[in-house]
Amino acid sequence: MTTRSEEEIISTWKSVEPVLVTVCCTTYNHERYIREAIDSFLIQETDFAFEIIVHDDASTDGTAAIIREYANRYPRLVRAIIQSENQYSKGGLINPRFVFPQAKGKYLAVCEGDDYWTDCKKLHKQVAFLERNPDYVITYSDCQPFDEHGPVDHDYGGAREDLSAEELKKATPIFTLTTCFRNVIGDIPLDLMSARYGDFVTWSLLGHHGKGKYLPDVLPSAYRVHDHGIHSSKDDNQRAVMRLITISALFAYYVRIGDQEIARFFKTRMFMTLLHTMGFGFLYRFARTLVRSYRKIAGSGR
């Protein structure tokens, strides 16, 4: 992937201010992949100013050194946030907690450090749509999973159609690495700070500001499948627990703000996740325990 110099990139912009898009990249131990990710941001062909924020979560390999190299080479484009302690282990929501608040852009685009974009017009196409359509809050496209052997024939379930505001509030899955959305979320409510899947929280909060648009003319982004990803490195039970914690946080949030319909949706999702994880046998034993406890209480009260 060939990149241009900082001067070549900026020379196509109508103005260096204001920054229209902030590319938000979170990374951890992506020494083998991070160059490909950052290079895919730097090939973006736009007539507007953009910036790149790369957040390294205390990597133990050479990732931070590579990020600093790019920040030195592209000082007007790349900003580095290098953590000395791993923040994800203390709680999720890395982008909303550490990256989004630092963003200057009117729009935010997200891609993790082990993935990359393939369309040099990606940001141009997404921003052009959002500028023309104020009732939409987020745009997204398709992705192509791949591993060390090549393309992976597996559907990871991201939306390939437009989404209503209500569907966004329900945290309908979207391919995170393809998104570009309005910088409108602000501070994250305390109810949601325990969530483990920050992208679900982001989509849900964006649903308060508009609809979602699927853009099929954006070339699929490259989603890397490997054993060291935050999600892919977990087994099914660990993923289920992460989903349950996130869904529970969203349920608590919507109960607090009085949105009963969306709260009921997440309440049902909590039950279905428990059922899928624990199985009918667990629920049957749990119900029997409740019945026995009730009979003991009722008997002692007579």
C-alpha positions in Angstrom: 0.0 0.0 0.0 1.7 3.2 -1.2 1.3 6.4 0.9 1.9 10.0 0.1 3.9 12.5 2.0 2.1 14.8 4.4 2.5 17.8 2.0 0.9 15.8 -0.9 -2.1 14.8 1.3 -2.7 18.4 2.6 -2.3 19.9 -0.9 -5.6 18.5 -2.0 -7.5 20.1 0.9 -9.6 23.2 0.3 -8.5 24.3 3.8 -6.6 22.9 6.7 -9.2 24.2 9.1 -11.6 23.1 10.3 -10.9 19.4 10.6 -13.9 17.6 9.1 -13.1 14.0 10.0 -11.2 12.3 12.8 -10.1 8.8 12.1 -10.1 6.9 15.5 -7.9 3.9 15.7 -7.5 1.8 18.8 -4.7 -0.8 19.0 -3.1 -3.3 21.3 -0.1 -5.6 20.3 -0.7 -5.0 16.6 3.0 -4.6 15.7 2.4 -6.9 12.6 -0.6 -5.0 11.4 -0.6 -1.4 12.5 1.3 -0.1 9.4 -1.3 -1.5 7.1 -4.1 0.2 9.0 -2.5 3.7 9.2 -1.4 3.5 5.6 -5.0 2.8 4.6 -6.0 6.1 6.3 -3.2 8.0 4.7 -4.3 7.0 1.1 -7.7 8.7 1.6 -8.3 11.2 -1.2 -10.3 14.1 0.1 -10.7 17.8 -0.5 -11.3 18.4 3.3 -9.0 18.2 6.3 -8.8 15.0 8.3 -6.8 13.9 11.3 -5.8 10.5 12.6 -5.8 9.6 16.4 -4.1 6.3 17.2 -4.6 5.0 20.8 -2.2 2.3 22.0 -3.4 0.5 25.1 0.0 -0.2 26.6 1.1 -2.7 24.0 3.9 -5.1 25.1 5.3 -5.4 21.6 6.6 -2.7 19.2 3.3 -1.2 18.3 3.8 2.1 20.2 7.2 2.7 18.5 5.6 2.3 15.1 2.8 4.8 16.0 5.4 7.3 17.2 7.2 6.9 14.0 4.1 7.8 12.0 3.3 10.7 14.4 6.8 12.1 13.7 6.6 11.6 10.0 3.0 13.1 9.7 2.9 15.6 12.6 -0.1 17.6 11.2 -2.1 14.4 10.5 -1.3 11.7 13.1 -1.7 12.1 16.9 -0.7 9.4 19.3 -2.2 8.5 22.6 0.2 6.0 24.3 -1.1 4.4 27.5 1.4 3.3 30.2 -1.3 1.0 31.7 -3.8 -1.2 29.9 -7.2 0.6 30.1 -9.3 -2.1 28.5 -8.6 -4.4 31.5 -10.1 -1.7 33.7 -13.2 -1.4 31.7 -14.4 -1.2 28.0 -15.3 1.8 25.9 -11.8 2.8 24.9 -12.9 5.0 22.0 -15.7 6.9 23.9 -13.5 7.4 27.0 -10.1 8.3 25.5 -10.3 9.0 21.7 -13.7 10.6 20.9 -13.2 13.4 23.5 -9.9 14.3 21.8 -11.4 14.4 18.3 -11.6 17.7 16.4 -13.7 16.4 13.6 -17.3 17.0 12.8 -17.4 13.3 11.8 -15.7 10.3 13.3 -14.5 7.2 11.4 -13.4 4.1 13.3 -11.0 1.3 12.4 -9.0 -0.9 14.8 -5.3 -1.4 14.3 -5.5 -4.9 13.0 -8.0 -4.0 10.2 -7.7 -1.7 7.2 -9.6 0.2 4.5 -9.4 -0.7 0.8 -11.3 2.3 -0.8 -9.2 5.5 -1.1 -12.5 7.4 -1.6 -14.1 5.9 1.6 -14.2 9.1 3.7 -15.1 11.2 0.7 -18.2 9.1 -0.1 -19.3 8.9 3.5 -18.9 12.6 4.3 -20.6 13.6 1.1 -23.7 11.6 2.0 -23.8 12.9 5.6 -23.3 16.5 4.4 -26.3 16.1 2.1 -28.6 14.2 4.5 -28.9 15.7 8.0 -31.5 13.2 9.1 -28.8 10.4 8.9 -26.3 10.1 11.7 -24.1 7.2 10.6 -22.9 5.6 7.4 -21.4 2.2 7.0 -20.5 -0.4 4.4 -19.5 -4.1 3.9 -16.3 -5.8 5.0 -14.3 -8.8 3.8 -13.0 -11.1 6.6 -9.6 -12.6 6.0 -6.9 -14.6 7.8 -3.3 -15.5 7.1 -4.6 -17.9 4.3 -6.7 -15.4 2.5 -10.5 -14.5 2.4 -12.7 -16.1 5.0 -16.1 -17.3 3.9 -18.0 -16.3 7.0 -20.7 -13.7 7.7 -20.1 -11.8 10.9 -23.5 -10.3 10.9 -23.1 -6.6 10.2 -26.1 -4.6 8.7 -26.2 -4.4 4.9 -29.3 -2.2 4.8 -30.4 1.2 6.1 -31.4 1.3 9.8 -34.0 3.4 11.5 -33.2 5.4 14.6 -35.0 2.8 16.7 -32.9 0.0 15.1 -29.8 1.9 16.0 -31.0 2.4 19.6 -31.3 -1.4 19.8 -27.6 -1.7 19.0 -28.1 -3.5 15.7 -24.7 -4.9 14.7 -22.7 -2.8 12.2 -19.2 -3.5 10.8 -17.3 -1.1 13.1 -14.3 -0.7 10.8 -16.6 0.7 8.0 -18.3 3.4 10.0 -18.3 7.2 9.7 -20.7 9.1 11.9 -21.5 12.5 13.3 -19.5 13.6 16.4 -22.6 14.1 18.5 -22.4 11.7 21.4 -20.5 13.7 24.0 -20.0 12.3 27.5 -21.0 8.7 28.1 -23.7 8.2 30.7 -22.5 6.4 33.8 -25.0 3.6 33.3 -23.0 2.5 30.2 -19.5 2.7 31.5 -19.5 -0.9 32.5 -20.3 -2.1 28.9 -17.7 -4.3 27.3 -18.7 -3.7 23.6 -18.2 0.0 23.1 -19.4 -0.1 19.5 -22.9 -1.4 20.6 -23.1 1.6 23.0 -22.0 4.0 20.3 -24.6 2.8 17.8 -27.3 2.9 20.4 -26.5 6.5 21.5 -26.3 7.6 17.9 -29.9 6.4 17.4 -31.0 9.4 19.5 -29.7 11.7 16.7 -30.8 10.1 13.4 -30.8 7.1 11.1 -28.2 4.8 9.6 -27.2 4.6 5.9 -25.6 1.6 4.2 -23.4 2.6 1.3 -22.8 -0.3 -1.1 -20.6 1.8 -3.4 -17.8 1.8 -0.7 -15.4 -1.0 -1.3 -15.4 -3.6 1.5 -13.0 -2.9 4.3 -10.6 -5.7 5.4 -11.5 -7.4 8.7 -8.6 -9.5 10.0 -9.5 -12.7 11.8 -6.7 -13.8 14.2 -6.2 -15.3 17.6 -5.1 -12.2 19.4 -8.1 -9.9 18.7 -10.1 -8.5 21.7 -13.2 -10.4 20.4 -11.8 -13.2 18.4 -9.4 -14.3 21.1 -12.3 -15.0 23.5 -14.2 -18.3 23.7 -18.0 -18.5 23.3 -18.7 -18.2 27.1 -16.4 -15.2 27.4 -18.1 -13.5 24.5 -21.5 -14.3 26.0 -20.5 -12.7 29.3 -19.2 -9.6 27.5 -22.5 -9.4 25.6 -24.6 -9.9 28.7 -22.7 -7.1 30.6 -23.1 -4.7 27.6 -26.8 -5.5 27.2 -27.4 -5.1 31.0 -25.8 -1.7 30.9 -28.0 -0.6 28.0 -31.1 -2.0 29.7 -30.3 0.0 32.9 -29.7 3.2 30.8 -33.0 3.0 28.9 -34.9 2.2 32.2 -33.4 5.3 33.7 -34.3 7.6 30.8 -37.8 6.2 30.7 -37.7 4.6 27.2 -39.8 1.5 28.1 -40.0 0.0 24.6 -36.2 -0.1 24.1 -35.7 -1.2 27.8 -38.1 -4.1 27.2 -36.1 -5.0 24.1 -32.8 -5.2 26.0 -34.6 -7.1 28.9 -35.6 -9.8 26.4 -32.1 -9.8 25.0 -30.7 -10.4 28.5 -33.0 -13.4 29.0 -32.1 -14.9 25.6 -28.4 -14.4 26.2 -28.7 -16.2 29.5 -30.7 -18.9 27.9 -28.2 -19.4 25.1 -25.3 -19.4 27.5 -26.7 -21.4 30.4 -29.2 -23.6 28.6 -32.7 -24.8 29.7 -31.2 -27.1 32.3 -29.8 -24.1 34.2 -33.0 -22.2 34.0 -35.0 -25.2 35.2 -32.7 -25.7 38.2 -32.8 -22.0 39.0 -36.6 -22.0 38.8 -36.8 -25.1 41.1 -34.5 -23.3 43.6 -36.8 -20.3 43.6 -39.9 -22.5 44.2 -38.2 -24.3 47.1 -37.1 -21.0 48.6 -40.6 -19.6 48.3 -42.2 -22.7 49.9 -39.8 -22.4 52.9 -40.6 -18.7 53.3 -44.3 -19.4 52.9 -44.2 -22.3 55.4 -42.3 -20.3 58.0 -44.9 -17.5 57.7 -47.9 -19.7 58.6 
